Amino acid sequence: KQEVTQIPAALSVPEGENLVLNCSFTDSAIYNLQWFRQDPGKGLTSLLLIQSSQREQTSGRLNASLDKSSGRSTLYIAASQPGDSATYLCAVPSGGYQKVTFGTGTKLQVIP
Amino acid sequence: DAGVIQSPRHEVTEMGQEVTLRCKPISGHNSLFWYRQTMMRGLELLIYFNNNVPIDDSGMPEDRFSAKMPNASFSTLKIQPSEPRDSAVYFCASSLVDHGNQPQHFGDGTRLSIL
């Protein structure tokens, strides 16, 4: 059974800092890995999807890397802004490429 | 473009009552997912459909839970009878499944409270 762990559970940083969120998974035979953002009272918004054949994906100030062999992914946020404050979740397929297991998330607070 | 639409946004009802949650996926998407989110267990997949057909319902907690997708633009998740431990936020998501892996798009959820 796929298990997904995210560290840290919560993070508070001053505005402008670069930061890294971590995601680890136990079964490295994955099709892809997704990073999502969840704002309070809202659903999840897909940020980046990395295919199993890729090592990283970039979107604006976000960069996600994937190391399948070690069962790890990182989400790098450059020059953090207060608007980045949210909970970030990673998700990996578990028993089929559509059935995903989510991590417990990292709650990020960027202080102005 | 309209995203995934869920209704109601909030539902408060008494134990034993029937609860029906509704979802309208993004037009053109052929996969639909129902999730439940709680503080204790995080986000859990309950069931998903491809082309209106249930593919995996192994996450449905009990026979009290049932889901249907009568057509490509509508799905329901029903709980009968409801219990206090069913209190959670229920999300619906949809995606387009083709030869590649596509991200899931989530609705804003239904916050369910069973008294």
Contacts between the chains, C-beta under 8 A, distances in Angstrom:
chain1	res1	chain2	res2	distance
A	31	B	101	5.8
A	32	B	101	4.5
A	34	B	103	6.0
A	34	B	104	7.7
A	36	B	106	7.9
A	41	B	108	7.5
A	42	B	108	5.5
A	42	B	109	7.5
A	43	B	4	7.4
A	43	B	91	5.5
A	43	B	93	7.6
A	43	B	106	3.4
A	43	B	107	5.3
A	43	B	108	4.9
A	43	B	109	5.5
A	44	B	43	7.9
A	44	B	91	7.3
A	44	B	93	7.6
A	44	B	104	7.8
A	44	B	106	4.4
A	45	B	106	7.2
A	46	B	103	3.7
A	46	B	104	6.7
A	46	B	105	6.9
A	49	B	101	6.4
A	49	B	102	7.7
A	49	B	103	5.0
A	51	B	100	7.7
A	51	B	101	6.2
A	89	B	43	7.0
A	95	B	56	7.9
A	96	B	56	7.2
A	97	B	101	6.0
A	98	B	31	6.3
A	98	B	33	7.8
A	98	B	48	6.1
A	98	B	50	7.6
A	98	B	55	7.4
A	98	B	95	7.7
A	98	B	97	6.8
A	99	B	45	6.1
A	99	B	48	6.8
A	99	B	56	5.8
A	100	B	45	6.7
A	100	B	104	7.6
A	101	B	45	7.8
A	102	B	42	6.0
A	102	B	43	4.2
A	102	B	44	8.0
A	103	B	42	7.7
A	104	B	42	4.9
A	105	B	42	7.3
